[in-house]
Each structure stands twice: as structure tokens, then as C-alpha cells.
Amino acid sequence: MEDLPFWKTKTLEEFTKDEWESICDGCGKCCLFRLEGEKGEYYTTNVICKLFDEKTCQCTDYFNRQTVVPTCLVLNPMLIHNLDWMPYTCAYRLLAEEKDLPWWHHLVSGSRDTVHQVGVSVRGKIESEKDIDLDDLEDHIVDWFDQTWMVD
């Protein structure tokens, strides 16, 4: 019998630090700015954190991100189980909901580029917070973020 990959045999809480980090699909959606409505609903914008590099879809100061950006959430299993605004395509959310990783996830496809090739990432869809007036954030609300489709 073939060995199953770690994400099929462990819970999020059981992952090692390296396993946890490897689960991120590199979409960048968790780094987008959100606005909270009066009734607790969230609206996602196309505005992204100043530390985000659109070319690599990674944080430019990952290890110091919470110091540089105090509002940055460092994801952990407890947060993943409680953050209802996480994208439906997020690998952490999928695993927390006991679903499998999609075919385009790098641990399945073997390539970190697949997430971008299928259009799941924010690449080519965002503006940096450095380039806009944050008082106009509501003008940057997008509808592509909450698409529930999973690329077949």
C-alpha cells in the first residue's frame, strides 16, 4: 500500500512547522484588505499588504511581518477553524473542513506555478496599499475573491 501524504493522515494541529508552512498554496488572498460591514459580513478588496510581492506571491519580510504590520495574522490551526473570511480555495481552510487539496495545489501538482496558471492566486489582480488612498478602500471591493468554484 502506498504511503499517504501527511495532510491526509494528520490533523492541522498535528502538522510540524515545516508541514504547516508547506500547506500554503501561495495564492496571496489572505493578504488582501477586507472591510467589515454593519452586520459582520466581510468585503474583500483588491488592495494587498505593502509587504506582498506580486511577482513571487510571497511576503517580502515573512519572519518580521507581524512586527512591521501589527495587524498581520499569523495563521494557526485555531484561527483557521474560526476565520470565516478565508477563501474557499485556501488549502488550510479545505483541510480544516476535511476536504482534500485541489489538483492545482503545489503539493499535488508538483509545481508552485499551477495556482497562478489556473487563476486562483491574486497575481495580476491587485494593487498595493502603497499605491492607493486607504480612505477610498471601499472603491476597491472585488467580487472575484469569494468565488466558490474549484478549478477542475
Buried (B, 14 or more C-beta within 10 A) or exposed (E): EEEEEBBEEBEBEEBEEEBBEBBBBBBBBBBBBBBEEEEEEEBBBBBBBBBBEBEEBBBEBEEEBEEEBEEBEEBEBEEBBEBEBBBBBBBBBBBBEEEEBBEBBBBBBEEBBBBBEBBBBBBEBBBBBEEBEEEEBEEBBBEEBEEEEBEE
